[in-house]
Amino acid sequence: MADLRIVFMGTPSLACASLRQLLSTPGFQIAAVVTQADRPKGRHLKPQPSPVKELASLHDLFLLQPERARNADFLDQLRILQPDLIVVAAYGQILPTSILELPRLGCINVHTSLLPKYRGAAPIQWAILNDEPKTGVTIMKMDAGLDTGAILAQESSPISDSDTSESLHDRLADLGAQLLARTIPEYAAGNIQPRPQPVEEASYAPKIKKEHGRLDWNQPGRVLWNRVRGLTPWPGAFTFLLSGTGSVLVKIWRAEPVRIAGAPSQILQADKGGIIVGCGQDSLRFLEMQREGGRRLKASEFLTGCPLTPGQHFQ
């Protein structure tokens, strides 16, 4: 049986795990890799390649970078390639029907949630923010909607107390890649019957913005703990330390909820055991933090350069 001709579409590091898996699995031929155009980044705003572009270049794969997936020239290039299947993993653009219907096996997507839960741009972060005990990955046959296509395969993963969005991202990227490689041959052979998503169970995971990171001290300590974990490393949970000269932004890298009552935003304890701040319910203990313009420090180290006393407030 001839290898399946696959066009792979992806952009961030999440997609690299799936591309690596396809490259290392017999039976697949990567006819082309499609990724977003280079974007300006860094202090000098120089155009930078996506992680997928870097990986594709390393393997000398045919690369396409259309500004828009709806571009007519790009569609013509896809037709010339005659892929059996298009695999999408965090590409970053909505695909038009003309692309979805082009391959004989259609287009399939690697999505990092247990659909129909957490359709949208940030399923990993919102699973932690919403205190889910588990999440997972879904291989889905794409349609014209936003993550609404029929399910081909799913696999779950628990969310542990030590997880951040970074650790969960890496685990789900690998889990999705492995599930993808197992699913494609079964799907291509007609052994998988796509099952529609139960619409009544759908939820949405909107794009994370910087302002999502600000801690609201009127919320319970566990909610704020999930915000710290769910938004690490970006945009990061932050608050403002009030002082006689104004306020200073403080980023919180690691924390834990504690069952101590206290006034919301008030520092209850500040010593080598950590910095405990009152919340709407219980409290939050800072374990690692970073003053604006400073280094990431353990709470005890932070106190050496920035002494705090019970009774002070964050905002």
Backbone hydrogen bonds, N-H to C=O, Kabsch-Sander energy under -0.5 kcal/mol:
donor,donor_aa,acceptor,acceptor_aa,energy
4,L,27,G,-2.6
6,I,4,L,-0.7
6,I,29,Q,-3.3
7,V,85,L,-2.1
8,F,6,I,-0.5
8,F,32,A,-2.5
9,M,87,V,-3.1
10,G,34,V,-2.2
11,T,89,A,-0.7
11,T,90,A,-1.0
15,A,12,P,-1.1
16,C,12,P,-0.6
16,C,13,S,-0.9
17,A,13,S,-0.8
17,A,14,L,-0.5
18,S,14,L,-0.5
19,L,15,A,-2.0
20,R,16,C,-2.9
21,Q,17,A,-2.0
22,L,18,S,-2.3
23,L,19,L,-2.2
24,S,20,R,-1.6
25,T,21,Q,-0.7
25,T,22,L,-0.7
28,F,25,T,-1.0
29,Q,4,L,-3.1
31,A,6,I,-2.3
31,A,29,Q,-1.1
32,A,6,I,-1.0
33,V,62,F,-2.8
34,V,8,F,-3.3
35,T,64,L,-2.2
39,R,48,Q,-1.5
41,K,46,K,-1.7
45,L,42,G,-1.1
46,K,41,K,-1.2
48,Q,39,R,-2.6
52,V,11,T,-1.8
54,E,50,S,-2.1
55,L,51,P,-2.0
56,A,52,V,-2.8
57,S,53,K,-2.6
58,L,54,E,-1.7
59,H,55,L,-1.2
60,D,57,S,-1.2
61,L,56,A,-2.6
64,L,33,V,-2.6
71,N,68,R,-1.7
75,L,71,N,-2.0
76,D,72,A,-2.1
77,Q,73,D,-2.0
78,L,74,F,-2.1
79,R,75,L,-2.1
80,I,76,D,-2.0
81,L,77,Q,-1.7
82,Q,78,L,-1.2
84,D,5,R,-2.1
85,L,5,R,-1.8
86,I,106,G,-1.8
87,V,7,V,-2.5
87,V,85,L,-0.5
88,V,108,I,-2.9
89,A,9,M,-2.7
99,I,96,P,-1.2
100,L,96,P,-2.1
101,E,97,T,-2.2
102,L,99,I,-1.4
104,R,83,P,-0.7
105,L,84,D,-2.4
106,G,103,P,-1.1
108,I,86,I,-2.6
109,N,140,M,-2.9
110,V,88,V,-2.4
111,H,109,N,-0.7
111,H,138,T,-2.8
113,S,111,H,-1.4
115,L,113,S,-1.4
117,K,114,L,-1.8
119,R,116,P,-0.6
119,R,203,S,-2.8
121,A,205,A,-0.5
122,A,205,A,-1.9
126,W,122,A,-2.0
127,A,123,P,-1.6
128,I,124,I,-1.3
129,L,125,Q,-2.8
130,N,126,W,-2.1
131,D,128,I,-2.0
132,E,127,A,-2.5
135,T,157,S,-2.8
137,V,155,E,-2.6
138,T,111,H,-2.8
139,I,153,A,-2.9
140,M,109,N,-2.4
140,M,138,T,-0.6
141,K,150,A,-2.9
142,M,107,C,-2.8
142,M,140,M,-0.6
147,D,145,G,-1.0
151,I,195,R,-3.0
152,L,139,I,-3.1
153,A,139,I,-1.5
155,E,137,V,-1.9
157,S,135,T,-2.8
159,I,133,P,-2.6
160,S,158,P,-0.6
163,D,160,S,-1.4
165,S,229,R,-2.1
165,S,232,T,-0.5
166,E,232,T,-1.1
168,L,164,T,-2.4
169,H,165,S,-2.0
170,D,166,E,-2.0
171,R,167,S,-2.0
172,L,168,L,-2.7
173,A,169,H,-2.2
174,D,170,D,-1.7
175,L,171,R,-2.4
176,G,172,L,-3.0
177,A,173,A,-1.8
178,Q,174,D,-2.2
179,L,175,L,-2.3
180,L,176,G,-2.4
181,A,177,A,-2.0
182,R,178,Q,-1.5
183,T,179,L,-2.2
184,I,180,L,-2.4
186,E,182,R,-0.8
187,Y,183,T,-2.8
188,A,184,I,-3.1
189,A,185,P,-1.8
190,G,187,Y,-1.4
191,N,186,E,-2.5
192,I,186,E,-0.6
195,R,151,I,-2.3
199,V,197,Q,-0.9
201,E,198,P,-1.8
202,A,199,V,-1.8
203,S,116,P,-1.8
205,A,119,R,-3.8
212,H,209,K,-1.7
213,G,210,K,-1.9
214,R,211,E,-1.2
215,L,238,F,-2.5
217,W,215,L,-0.7
219,Q,216,D,-2.2
221,G,281,Q,-2.9
224,L,220,P,-1.8
225,W,221,G,-2.3
226,N,222,R,-2.2
227,R,223,V,-1.5
228,V,224,L,-2.2
229,R,225,W,-2.2
230,G,226,N,-3.0
231,L,227,R,-1.4
232,T,229,R,-1.1
236,G,231,L,-2.2
237,A,252,I,-0.7
238,F,213,G,-2.4
239,T,250,V,-2.2
241,L,248,V,-3.0
242,L,240,F,-0.6
242,L,313,H,-2.1
243,S,246,G,-3.2
246,G,243,S,-1.5
248,V,241,L,-1.9
250,V,239,T,-3.0
251,K,290,Q,-3.1
252,I,237,A,-2.9
253,W,251,K,-0.6
253,W,288,E,-2.1
254,R,288,E,-1.7
256,E,285,R,-1.7
258,V,283,S,-2.2
260,I,258,V,-1.8
265,S,278,G,-2.8
266,Q,263,A,-2.0
267,I,312,Q,-3.4
268,L,266,Q,-0.5
268,L,276,I,-3.3
269,Q,276,I,-1.4
271,D,274,G,-1.9
274,G,271,D,-2.3
275,I,286,F,-1.3
276,I,269,Q,-2.1
276,I,274,G,-0.6
277,V,284,L,-2.7
278,G,266,Q,-2.7
279,C,282,D,-2.1
280,G,217,W,-0.5
280,G,219,Q,-1.9
281,Q,219,Q,-0.6
283,S,258,V,-2.5
284,L,277,V,-2.4
285,R,256,E,-3.1
286,F,275,I,-3.2
286,F,284,L,-0.6
287,L,254,R,-2.9
288,E,254,R,-1.9
289,M,297,L,-2.8
290,Q,251,K,-2.2
291,R,295,R,-0.5
292,E,249,L,-2.2
294,G,291,R,-3.1
297,L,289,M,-3.2
299,A,287,L,-2.3
302,F,298,K,-2.6
303,L,299,A,-2.0
304,T,300,S,-0.8
305,G,301,E,-1.1
306,C,302,F,-1.8
311,G,267,I,-2.4
312,Q,309,T,-2.0
314,F,265,S,-2.5
315,Q,240,F,-2.7
